Amino acid sequence: MLIPAIFKTQLASVMDLLAKAVVVEMEKLFDDCLSSSVKFRLKMCSKNQRPKQSTYGLRV
């Protein structure tokens, strides 16, 4: 009876470590994706604003 209890304890410990590692890696991926998305949106916004600024200059 003692061996199954030890096994369960060790398995729970390993699963806990793996779950924590997965969360850390998911946070890294999320941060990378969010950062890339923000950079892309800023780039697109700046591209979209450039023609408007030049057309405003032509109208005045």
N, C-alpha and C positions, 0 to 999 in steps of 0.2 A: 504493500500500500504506500510505502514511503517513496518509492521510485516514481510512480505516476504523479505524485504531488510535486516532487522536485522538477520533473519534466514540465509540468504545467507552469510552474513558477518561472523556469528558464525560458520557456516558449513565450510566456507573457512579457518577459523582459525584452526578449529579442523583437517581438512584435511592436512593443512600445518604442524601441529605438528606431525601428524601420518606419513607423508612422511619423515620428518626429522628423526623420531625415526626408521623408516624402513632403512634408509640409514646408520644410526649408527650401527644397528644390522647387516646389510649386510657387513659393513666394518669389524666388529669383526669376523664374519664367514670367510670372505676372508683372514684375517690375520691369523686366526687359521689354515685354510686349507693350506695356503702358508707355514706357519711355519712347519706344519706336513710334507708337501711334501719335503721341504728342508731337514729336519731331516732324512726322509726316504732315500732321494737320497744320502746324505752324508754317511749314514750307508751302503747303497748298494755299493757306490764307495769304501769305506774302505774295505768292504768284498771282492770286486773284485780285489783290489790291493794286498791284503795279499798273495794269492797264487802266483801271479806273482813275488812278492819279494822273496818268498821262492824258486821258481823255478830258479830264477836268481842266488840265492845263491848256488843251487845244480849244476848248469852248470859251475860255476867258479871254 
